[in-house]
Each structure stands twice: as structure tokens, then as C-alpha cells.
Amino acid sequence: MNFLFISGAEIFFILFIVVMVFGADKLPGIAKGLGKGMRQLRDATDDIKREIQNSADKQGLNTDFTKDIKKEIDDVKKNVEEVTGTIKRGAK
């Protein structure tokens, strides 16, 4: 297994160090906290998109700029998911 230029032995070593530092009993709590944080971030971005769309619809504005904002938010969301995906894969 060669993922992101890290071999299986190196991943195992990193996980071993993580277990030694945090302890096996705290790892599920850490993973749960990361999951909650990601969910809150996703909910916040969805709320922002919804508010922007509702404001534009109420004011009868041209929604082309909201599509641009939505694209930017989606790009940021994708970047955050890439980072958290790396963290998730490292925690497995």
C-alpha cells in the first residue's frame, strides 16, 4: 500500500504513536469530535447558501452572483473535505 508516498509500515508507525500519545480509549472520542465539527461546518455553509439565496429571491436580484458565491463556497468546502479526508484516513 502506497498512499500519498507513505508506505503501510509508516502509516502503522504513525497510528502506533497516536495510540501511545492519546491512548486507545480516547481515540473514539477524538474521532467523534472531528465528525461533529465537520457536520457543524457543513451545516453552517448550507445555512449561508440558503440565506444568500433567500435574500436574493426576496429582493428580486439577479442570482448570477449568488451562483459565483455558491461556487466559491463549494470550493472551500471541497478543500476542507480534502483536509479532513486525509485526517480520517490517517485515523483509520
Buried (B, 14 or more C-beta within 10 A) or exposed (E): EEEEEBEEEEBEEEBEEBEEEEEEEEBEEEBEEBEEEBEEBEEEBEEEBEEBBEEBEEEEEEBEEBEEBBEEBEEEBEEBBEEBEEEBEBEE
